[in-house]
């Protein structure tokens, strides 16, 4: 048993957690929408970064950390459960594309 993000993981819960939770699903949708919004011109991405980028970066990091939390990974390994939910994978993929867009912004 392990405690991650305020949730106590037991082997039964870990098996269920390889499937998406409601919050994982909502986060994946939000990340998908953000990735779509950032399919803009270089100037549009620059403006988006200047308006929300500095406040937004810590949230991006939280999305990534949520999927690769070392304590949760250890709990999964101890329970012999592998894998991350599909929605968490999607969230990381989409948010990584947003980071890639920001990497092209000179002011970032």
Secondary structure, DSSP 8 states (H G I E B T S, - for coil): -EEETTEEE-HHHHHHHTS--HHHHHHHHHHHHHHHHT-S-HHHHHHHIIIIIHHHHHHHHHHHHHHT-HHHHHHHHHTT-----HHHHHHHHHHHHHHHHHHT-TT-
